[in-house]
Amino acid sequence: MANGGDSIQYWVVPQMGDFDDILFLIVNQRANSFVYLLNYIPAVILDLSLFTGNLAYSLLGYIGFIYLYKIIKELMPDMEKLKQLKFFRVSIFPTLLFLPNLHFWSSGVGKDSLLFFSIILFVYSIRNVKKRFFGLFIAVLVSITIRPHITLFLLAAFGGGYLIDGKLKVYQKVIIFMIFIIGFVSIFDYVLNFVQLESLESTAISEYTAERASVLNRDTTGSGVDISGYPLPLKMFTFLYRPLFFDINGIFAILASFENLILLLLTILIILNKPIATIRKSNYLIKGMLIYFLMGTLAFSLILGNLGIMLRQKNMFIPVFLVIGIWILYHRRIFVKNKAI
């Protein structure tokens, strides 16, 4: 309760008001309204403690990790060979699934746990829509009520993944792409209104990104970074791999620096294993995850100027990056090597 951050707000606000207040926030499309509504029953009606709420949200994050494990297992079914992939004599899988930032932001009351769960569930469900349609529906419903722009990224990315998948027939691509386009158009105006962006004109986007970068660059917190003068590649590097050891301002920054160093070394290892050639041979799921990762990294690197917020926001993209990276190494180090033998 002393250092609970946003979790306290998400649990206490519903207790301080009444249900009509929450409905007012929902009608006015306030970003936190869905979390207040979701917490109304356990926090107000059942009068459960914040500790119990954190346990419930942690369980949801844990289920997300189960689906993440299942995604990897379906994409790379030979688990014994997968565990042979090592980096500095340490098995990459499942070690990479224990990166602390992934678990920190998926273990408490708030939007981050819900969004982590919905993104992983979306990717898992999209692999077999016929059998997992209900999961896909839940994933879209949760993400669109919390951060609809993430839903937009997911629809655009996996629609593009289907479109460039060489294994699908033309009519299949057209049908699937049309479904994604309908979904994209249906929520487009809602997303623009949610992020308070009037249009997608270049001037409007420039003004919006400049404003958000200014708002989210909190120098008073000790982790603010002035990204206004950075070239785009450096902005993306900052979003993905900082804080590093030269950014340390506390114990949490030290832990984050070690994790970011692991991600940086993993990226170098991926680059050394011909990722473009391998990705070209992948299915729509890998391609969709790659497009989603690139879209998210590009968008958020333009507006974020606080290392603490970056750690929190990139948790929406690092899980798919890990899947992509493990998949590339799996195919390059296992199948290509066996073929040569």
C-alpha positions in Angstrom: 0.0 0.0 0.0 3.0 2.3 0.5 4.5 1.9 -2.9 1.8 0.3 -5.0 1.7 3.0 -7.6 -1.2 2.7 -10.1 -2.4 -0.5 -8.6 -3.7 1.3 -5.5 -5.6 3.8 -7.7 -7.2 1.0 -9.8 -8.4 -0.7 -6.6 -9.3 2.2 -4.4 -11.1 4.5 -6.9 -14.0 2.1 -7.5 -14.4 1.9 -3.7 -14.5 5.7 -3.3 -17.3 6.3 -5.9 -20.3 4.5 -7.1 -21.2 2.5 -10.2 -22.6 5.6 -12.0 -19.2 7.3 -11.7 -17.6 4.4 -13.5 -20.2 4.4 -16.2 -19.5 8.2 -16.7 -15.8 7.4 -17.2 -16.7 4.7 -19.7 -19.0 6.9 -21.7 -16.3 9.5 -21.9 -13.7 6.9 -23.0 -11.3 7.5 -20.1 -8.3 5.2 -20.4 -8.7 3.7 -16.9 -12.5 3.2 -16.9 -12.4 -0.5 -18.0 -10.0 -1.4 -15.2 -12.3 0.4 -12.7 -15.3 -1.5 -14.1 -13.4 -4.8 -13.9 -12.4 -4.2 -10.3 -15.8 -3.0 -9.2 -17.0 -6.5 -8.3 -14.0 -7.8 -6.3 -13.1 -4.4 -4.8 -16.6 -3.1 -3.9 -19.2 -5.9 -4.0 -16.9 -8.6 -2.6 -14.8 -6.2 -0.6 -11.6 -8.0 -1.3 -8.2 -6.6 -0.4 -5.6 -5.1 -2.8 -3.4 -8.1 -1.9 -6.1 -10.5 -3.1 -6.5 -8.4 -6.3 -2.8 -8.7 -7.0 -3.0 -12.4 -6.6 -5.8 -12.6 -9.1 -4.0 -10.4 -11.7 -0.8 -12.4 -11.1 -2.8 -15.5 -12.0 -3.9 -13.9 -15.2 -0.3 -13.0 -16.1 0.7 -16.6 -15.3 -1.9 -17.9 -17.7 -0.4 -15.5 -20.3 2.9 -17.2 -19.8 1.3 -20.6 -20.3 0.0 -19.5 -23.6 3.4 -18.0 -24.5 4.9 -21.4 -23.8 2.3 -23.1 -25.9 3.0 -20.7 -28.8 6.7 -21.6 -28.7 5.9 -25.3 -28.4 3.6 -25.2 -31.4 6.1 -23.3 -33.5 9.1 -25.4 -32.4 7.7 -28.9 -31.5 11.1 -30.6 -31.0 11.6 -29.3 -27.4 14.8 -31.4 -26.9 16.5 -29.7 -29.9 15.1 -26.4 -28.8 16.8 -26.7 -25.4 20.1 -27.4 -27.1 20.2 -23.8 -28.2 22.7 -22.2 -25.8 24.1 -18.7 -25.2 27.2 -18.5 -23.0 26.6 -22.2 -22.2 23.1 -21.4 -20.9 20.0 -22.8 -22.6 18.1 -20.0 -24.3 14.8 -21.8 -23.7 13.1 -21.5 -21.3 15.6 -19.2 -19.6 14.6 -16.2 -21.6 11.0 -16.5 -20.3 12.3 -15.6 -16.9 13.4 -12.1 -17.7 12.3 -10.1 -14.6 10.7 -7.2 -16.4 8.2 -9.5 -18.1 7.0 -10.8 -14.8 7.1 -7.5 -12.9 4.6 -5.9 -15.2 2.4 -8.9 -15.5 2.0 -9.6 -11.7 -0.1 -6.8 -10.3 -3.5 -5.0 -10.5 -3.5 -2.8 -13.6 -3.6 -2.5 -17.3 -0.2 -4.0 -17.9 -1.2 -7.5 -16.7 -4.4 -7.4 -18.7 -2.7 -6.2 -21.8 0.1 -8.8 -21.5 -2.5 -11.5 -21.2 -4.6 -10.2 -24.1 -1.6 -9.8 -26.5 -0.3 -13.3 -25.9 -3.9 -14.8 -26.1 -4.4 -13.0 -29.4 -1.2 -14.5 -30.9 -2.1 -17.9 -29.6 -5.7 -17.7 -30.9 -4.8 -16.3 -34.3 -2.9 -19.5 -35.1 -6.2 -21.5 -35.1 -9.1 -19.1 -35.3 -11.7 -21.8 -35.9 -10.9 -23.6 -32.6 -9.8 -20.5 -30.6 -12.3 -17.9 -31.7 -13.5 -17.3 -28.2 -10.0 -16.6 -27.0 -9.5 -14.2 -29.9 -12.7 -12.4 -29.0 -11.6 -12.0 -25.4 -8.2 -10.8 -26.4 -9.6 -8.1 -28.7 -12.3 -7.1 -26.2 -9.7 -6.6 -23.4 -7.1 -4.8 -25.5 -9.5 -2.5 -27.3 -11.0 -1.3 -24.0 -7.5 -0.6 -22.4 -5.3 0.4 -25.3 -7.2 0.3 -28.6 -4.1 1.4 -30.6 -2.5 -1.9 -29.6 -5.5 -3.7 -31.0 -5.0 -1.7 -34.2 -1.4 -2.7 -34.4 -2.3 -6.4 -33.9 -5.0 -6.3 -36.6 -2.8 -4.4 -39.1 0.3 -6.6 -38.3 -1.3 -10.0 -38.6 -3.4 -8.9 -41.6 -0.2 -8.0 -43.3 1.3 -11.3 -42.1 -1.5 -13.2 -43.8 -1.1 -11.1 -46.9 2.6 -11.9 -47.4 2.4 -15.5 -46.4 3.5 -17.6 -49.4 1.7 -20.7 -48.2 -1.8 -19.4 -48.5 -3.8 -19.4 -51.7 -4.9 -16.1 -53.3 -8.6 -16.4 -52.3 -7.6 -17.3 -48.7 -5.4 -14.2 -48.5 -8.2 -12.0 -49.9 -10.8 -13.3 -47.5 -8.6 -13.1 -44.4 -7.2 -9.7 -45.4 -10.8 -8.3 -45.9 -11.7 -9.6 -42.4 -8.8 -7.7 -40.9 -9.5 -4.6 -43.0 -13.1 -4.6 -41.7 -11.9 -4.9 -38.1 -9.3 -2.2 -38.7 -11.7 0.3 -40.2 -14.4 -0.5 -37.5 -12.2 0.7 -34.7 -10.1 3.3 -36.5 -12.1 6.4 -35.5 -12.4 5.1 -31.9 -8.6 4.8 -31.7 -8.0 8.3 -33.0 -10.4 9.7 -30.5 -8.9 7.6 -27.7 -5.3 8.8 -28.4 -6.7 12.3 -29.1 -5.3 12.4 -32.6 -7.5 14.2 -35.1 -6.1 12.7 -38.3 -3.2 10.8 -39.8 -1.8 13.7 -41.6 1.9 14.2 -41.2 1.6 17.5 -39.4 -1.0 16.1 -37.0 1.2 13.1 -36.2 4.3 15.3 -35.8 2.5 17.6 -33.4 1.1 14.6 -31.4 4.5 12.9 -31.1 6.2 16.1 -30.1 3.5 16.7 -27.4 3.6 13.2 -26.1 7.4 13.1 -26.0 7.3 16.3 -24.0 4.7 15.0 -21.5 6.4 11.7 -21.1 9.9 13.1 -20.7 9.9 13.4 -16.9 13.3 14.7 -16.0 12.1 15.2 -12.4 11.9 11.4 -12.0 15.6 11.0 -12.7 15.0 8.8 -15.7 14.0 11.3 -18.3 15.8 11.3 -21.6 15.7 14.1 -24.1 15.0 12.2 -27.4 14.0 15.2 -29.5 17.5 15.4 -31.1 18.0 11.7 -31.6 17.9 10.1 -35.0 15.2 7.4 -35.4 17.6 4.4 -35.1 18.9 5.8 -31.8 15.3 6.4 -30.6 14.5 2.8 -31.3 17.7 1.6 -29.6 16.8 3.7 -26.5 13.3 2.3 -26.3 14.5 -1.3 -26.7 17.8 -1.5 -24.8 18.0 1.3 -22.2 18.6 1.8 -19.4 22.0 0.4 -19.7 24.8 0.7 -17.1 25.6 4.3 -18.0 22.0 5.2 -17.1 22.0 3.7 -13.6 20.3 5.8 -10.9 19.2 3.0 -8.5 18.9 -0.7 -7.8 16.1 -1.2 -10.3 18.1 0.5 -13.0 20.9 -2.0 -12.3 18.6 -5.0 -12.7 17.0 -3.4 -15.8 20.5 -2.8 -17.3 21.4 -6.5 -16.9 18.2 -7.5 -18.6 18.7 -5.0 -21.5 22.2 -6.2 -21.9 20.8 -9.8 -22.4 18.3 -8.5 -25.0 21.1 -6.6 -26.8 23.3 -9.6 -26.9 20.4 -11.7 -28.1 19.7 -9.2 -30.9 23.4 -9.4 -32.0 23.2 -13.2 -32.0 20.0 -13.0 -34.1 21.6 -10.6 -36.6 24.6 -13.0 -37.0 22.2 -15.8 -38.0 20.8 -14.4 -41.2 17.4 -13.3 -39.8 16.0 -11.9 -43.1 16.5 -15.1 -45.1 15.0 -17.1 -42.3 12.0 -14.8 -41.8 11.2 -15.0 -45.5 10.7 -18.8 -45.1 8.5 -18.4 -42.0 4.7 -18.6 -41.8 2.2 -15.8 -41.3 2.4 -16.0 -37.5 6.1 -15.2 -37.3 5.7 -12.5 -40.0 2.7 -11.0 -38.2 4.6 -10.9 -34.9 7.6 -9.2 -36.6 5.4 -6.5 -38.2 3.7 -6.0 -34.8 7.0 -5.7 -33.0 8.4 -3.2 -35.6 5.2 -1.1 -35.6 5.1 -0.9 -31.8 8.8 -0.2 -31.5 8.6 2.6 -34.1 5.5 4.2 -32.7 6.5 4.2 -29.0 10.2 5.2 -29.6 8.9 8.4 -31.2 6.9 9.5 -28.1 8.6 8.1 -25.0 11.3 10.0 -23.3 11.4 8.3 -19.9 13.4 5.1 -19.3 11.0 3.9 -16.6 8.0 4.2 -18.8 9.9 2.6 -21.7 10.5 -0.5 -19.5 6.8 -0.7 -18.8 5.6 -0.1 -22.4 8.0 -2.4 -24.2 6.6 -5.3 -22.2 3.9 -5.4 -24.8 6.4 -6.2 -27.5 9.3 -8.1 -25.9 7.4 -11.4 -25.6 6.9 -11.6 -29.4 10.5 -10.5 -30.0 11.6 -13.4 -27.9 9.5 -15.8 -29.8 10.8 -14.5 -33.1 14.4 -14.6 -31.9 14.2 -18.2 -30.5 12.5 -19.3 -33.8 15.2 -17.8 -35.9 18.0 -19.5 -33.9 16.0 -22.7 -33.8 15.8 -22.9 -37.6 19.3 -21.7 -38.3 21.2 -23.7 -35.6 19.1 -26.9 -35.9 17.6 -27.5 -39.3 20.2 -25.7 -41.4 23.0 -27.5 -39.5 21.3 -30.9 -39.8 20.8 -30.3 -43.6 24.5 -29.6 -44.0 25.3 -32.8 -42.2 
